[in-house]
Amino acid sequence: MNLDYNTVRKDQAERLRLIMQEKNGQSEPHQRHEPRIMTISSGKGGVGKTNIAINLAIAFAEAGKKIVVMDADLGLANVNVILGIIPKYNLYHVIKKQKKLREILVDTQYGIQIIAGASGFSQLANLNEEERAAFVEGLKDLSYADYIIIDTAAGVSQNVLTFLKGADDAIIITTPEPTAITDAYGIIKSITTESNNGPSIKLVVNRVRTVMEGKKVAERVINIAGQFLNVKVNNIGFIFEDSVVQRAVIKQDPFYRSAPNSKAAQSIKHLMTRLANVEYAESGGFGKFLRSVFRGKF
C-alpha cells in the first residue's frame, strides 16, 4: 500500500499528539495518557543540548516524575555515552522493526529511563515518511510517563521537524556565541513556517557568564523572532558557565547528581520548576540568588 506523501507529512505531528492523548480503557489505573512531550533542540551542535536534556530529566525524576529520555539523534547519538551506559538495543532495532520501543527502554541509576539512539548509521539520519509514521506509532507504549524528553539532532532535518511539530514544548538551546544565536533563530523560523499549530517555543541560553549576558541574548532572539516571524518565544532561563559540567561529562556522571550545589545544577533546577510550574524550598546561597533573579521574569 502506497502512502500519499503530502497526507502523511501533514498528519504526522497531529498523530503524535493524539497518540499521547489516547484513552485506553484496558490500561493500568496508574498509567497516564497525556505525557507532556518536550523536545530539546538547537540550530547548531556543541551548545550543550544533550547535557541539558539528561540533567533536566534527572531534576524532574527527583521531583517525583516518571521520565523517559529519547535520544532522537538518528546518526550521532550520545545520551547513553554521557550516562556511561552501553545498551544492547537502540532505535536502529525499532526502526528496522526488530524490536518494539518498549523493549529497548533502559532503566538507569538516576531514576530515569532512556531510549538509546543509533550512532554511525547514516541511513537513519533521514527516514522516509512511512518509517517516521511507524516510529511515531510506537510512542503509545510510553503513555505511562509524565514527561517524554526528546533530545533531537542539531539542525533542521525533516526528522528533527517531525519531533518538534509533534511536541508540546520545543525547547531551543543557544549560547552567547553569534553563530549559535543565528542558528537558534533559524530553527525557530523552521518551526513556524512548517507548522500552523506547532509547539510552545521556549528558549534556554546556556554557558552564560553573567545574568545580564543571559538576559541580553534571550532578548535578542525573542525580539528578532517577534519582529520577523510574529511568533512568541518564551525565555525560561539560562545556565551558568560552570567547570563542573565538563568534569561530569568526562566522568560520565551527570552534574545534577554529582554536583547538586553547583551553579549549573541550580540553574537546571530552576528550569525544571519553570517548566513544571512548581515551587521548592530553598535554604539560601546560589539557589536563593537564582530564585530572586528568575522570579516574575518569564
C-alpha angles and dihedrals in degrees: 000000000000118000119220105243098216094045094051093046092049095048101039100087091045090050089056090054093046093049090054091049097044116130115220117187092198094057123111114273092241094055122107119217101196110056114179109244118213124182119202108206143158138191092232137023126254099046096113098260098144093044090053092048093053098044093044088052091052090050090054091047092052087053088059101262128138106238135188119187114200119197100215095173094117098198110020104037120171111158090105091045093057088050094046093240127141106200121204093217135025142174091292089070091049095048091047088050093242093120139020118242092247090054094062098049111126122205115218136199088246096069095254133104122225136202107208121225125222121259125202098016104116092180089068094059092084114025121191120250095261093051091049091048092052090048093051090051089059091061090080086079088069096058092116092069125098092210133016110199112197117199103203130194117267118263133029109292118151090256091056093047091050091058093041095051093049096049130097091220129025105199110196118201122207138158132214090266112114093230092052091049092050092048092047088057088048095056091045089053091050092052093051096045095046098047135043094191101032134155129290103270116224130180131215122184111209130201098020119167097203139018090246092054091053092049094047094051092047093047091050094054094042094049094048092047091049094047100045103024101029089225130134116235117189119217106218098174147280140265121230123235104258132174091217090073096066092042090053092051091052091049092043089231116122113243094227087069102029097044107021094164095051122113091248094051093047089050090053091049091056092048089054093050091049092051094044093039092228135131129221135193114264122192097197141264122091092343090058090049092053091047091055092047095048099041112115094351101107 
